[in-house]
Amino acid sequence: IPYFDIIFISDTGHEMEWKAYGAQNVICLPISAGCPNTFQKVAQKYNKRRKYDIVFIGRLDTDSNEHRIKILNFLLTKGVNIKIWTWSLSNKFIEKYPLIKNQVVGSVYGKEMVKIIAQSKIALNIHDPSVPHGGNMRLFEIPSAKSLQIADKHPKDWFMDGEEIILFKNNG
């Protein structure tokens, strides 16, 4: 840490950690969706064809993501139809959740991910616990693809709850 003048982070929740390691200058910068031109071209092409009501795209493959699994399972037990894209390493973690397993469509990355978000009315963003205040890539990818984002958290000065994003509280 003493060799660095500035530490850049994407979640204000990590500032105290870096300062505890001895960082003197910690700056939080919002990350954003990569390649805005790509996002806009894909989004414009598919926004008119809203194929999915609600989607979740993300990892379900570690114990730290168990809260995501519980939230998705809760919504599915309430009859909410969510299409889920996750990668194959998630299979062993969702094995005991048949409702989730039945809603997994596959895995998706890059332009295909943008296409799916753009074809969705609503995209869920459930942050990993390692992002304590919110601020993952999906936080910017969803609005870039022009879909409604329902998220569990976000840095307060990045979006306006109820206008640019809808926040929910954990069901647990």
Backbone hydrogen bonds, N-H to C=O, Kabsch-Sander energy under -0.5 kcal/mol:
donor,donor_aa,acceptor,acceptor_aa,energy
4,F,1,I,-2.0
7,I,25,N,-2.7
8,F,6,I,-0.5
9,I,27,I,-2.5
14,H,11,D,-2.2
15,E,12,T,-1.5
18,W,14,H,-2.1
19,K,15,E,-2.3
20,A,16,M,-2.3
21,Y,17,E,-1.3
22,G,19,K,-1.2
23,A,18,W,-2.4
27,I,7,I,-2.8
29,L,9,I,-2.6
29,L,27,I,-0.6
39,F,35,C,-2.5
40,Q,36,P,-3.0
41,K,37,N,-2.4
42,V,38,T,-2.5
43,A,39,F,-3.2
44,Q,40,Q,-2.7
45,K,41,K,-1.5
46,Y,42,V,-1.7
47,N,43,A,-2.7
49,R,46,Y,-1.4
50,R,48,K,-0.7
51,K,49,R,-1.2
51,K,119,Q,-1.1
52,Y,119,Q,-2.4
54,I,81,N,-0.6
55,V,122,I,-1.9
56,F,83,K,-2.2
57,I,124,L,-0.6
58,G,85,W,-2.2
65,N,62,T,-1.5
66,E,63,D,-1.6
68,R,65,N,-0.8
69,I,65,N,-1.6
70,K,66,E,-2.6
71,I,67,H,-2.2
72,L,68,R,-2.7
73,N,69,I,-2.8
74,F,70,K,-2.4
75,L,71,I,-2.4
76,L,72,L,-2.5
77,T,73,N,-2.5
78,K,74,F,-1.1
79,G,76,L,-1.6
80,V,75,L,-2.3
82,I,80,V,-0.9
83,K,54,I,-2.5
84,I,103,Q,-2.5
85,W,56,F,-2.6
86,T,106,G,-2.2
90,S,87,W,-2.3
91,N,88,S,-1.7
93,F,90,S,-1.0
94,I,90,S,-1.6
95,E,91,N,-0.6
97,Y,94,I,-2.3
101,K,97,Y,-2.6
102,N,98,P,-2.4
103,Q,99,L,-0.6
103,Q,100,I,-1.5
104,V,100,I,-0.8
104,V,101,K,-0.8
105,V,84,I,-3.6
106,G,84,I,-0.9
112,E,109,Y,-1.0
113,M,109,Y,-0.9
114,V,110,G,-1.9
115,K,111,K,-2.6
116,I,112,E,-2.1
117,I,113,M,-2.5
118,A,114,V,-2.9
119,Q,115,K,-1.6
120,S,117,I,-1.7
121,K,52,Y,-2.3
122,I,53,D,-1.8
123,A,148,L,-2.9
124,L,55,V,-3.0
125,N,150,I,-2.5
127,H,125,N,-0.6
131,V,128,D,-2.3
134,G,131,V,-0.9
139,L,136,N,-0.9
140,F,137,M,-1.9
141,E,137,M,-2.2
142,I,138,R,-2.2
144,S,140,F,-1.8
145,A,141,E,-1.5
145,A,142,I,-0.6
146,K,143,P,-1.3
147,S,142,I,-1.7
148,L,121,K,-1.7
150,I,123,A,-2.0
150,I,148,L,-0.5
151,A,149,Q,-0.5
151,A,166,I,-2.7
152,D,125,N,-1.5
158,W,155,P,-2.3
159,F,155,P,-0.8
161,D,159,F,-0.7
162,G,165,I,-3.5
163,E,160,M,-2.1
164,E,160,M,-2.9
165,I,160,M,-1.2
166,I,149,Q,-2.3
168,F,151,A,-2.0
